[in-house]
């Protein structure tokens, strides 16, 4: 993980549906998409603000965005509160060449 500011941490975890950069091919099957949806729903229930490209989004909107994009990926940015708990989870589109 890289600390970008006191409360923004950029993580690069590299497996399945939980990497910092998630490509459609990585989450292509239904089981992984269901896991991702369940994970994001858990964040939402814990009052973590979910955003995609700076816009508030539901877990379903984020999963659908991952399904719709074939040639790009989304980077996860975890924003922490002063206690070190995740308060926001941002997905930022990364264009692939």
N, C-alpha and C positions, 0 to 999 in steps of 0.2 A: 504494500500500500504506500501511496505517496500523499503527504500532507500538502495540500494546495493553499490552505489558510488555516487559522486555528480551528475552524469548525467544518472544513470541507476536506474529505479524504477520498482519494480516487483509488479504488482497488482494482487490481487485475487478477481475478481468480479465473482459472482456465479450465473449467469443466462444465459439461452439460448445460443446464438452463441457468446457471448462476455465475457466468463470467462477467467481467466488466464489459467486454464487447460480445454481444450475442448476435450471431448471424442466423438467418432463417434455416439454413441447413443444419445448424446445431440444435435447433428446437423444432425441427420439422415434424416429428411424429407427435401424435395426439397425447401420449402419456407425458412427454416433456412439457407440452403446452399446458396440460392440466396441472402439472407440478408448479409451473411458473405462475399460473393463475392463483393457485392455492397460496403460494408464497406471497404474492402481491396482496391478496385479500387479507392475509395475516398482518402485513404491514399496515394496510388501510384500517383494520380493526384496532391497531395500536396507535392510531392517530398520526401515522407517518404520511406526510404530504407527498403524493405521487405526481410527477410531472413528466411530460414528454416534449422535448424541444421547448421547454419553458412554459408549457401550457398545462394546467391541472388536468389529470386524466385518471380514469378508473382502471382497475386491474384489467378489465375486458378490453378497454381501448388500447392499453399497452400491449397486450397479447396480440390483438388484431394488427397492430402496427408492425410487430415482429413478423407476423405471417405474411403481410403484404410486401415486405421489402426483401428482394432477393439479392441485390448487388450492394447492399449497404449493411451497416451494423449499428447498434446502439451501445454507447458507453454508459456505464452506470457511475453516477457520482453520489456518494453518501454524504449527507450534510448532518453533522452532529450538533447536539445542544451542548450547553456548558458542562453537563454531567457525563458527556461522552455517549449518550444514547442517540440512535438514529432518529432525526426529526423530519428529514426530507430524503426522498430518493428520486433523483433526476435521471432520465434517459435522454441522452443527446445523440442525434443522428450523426454517424460518421460515414462519409462517402468513401466507397472503395473505387480503386482505379482498375 
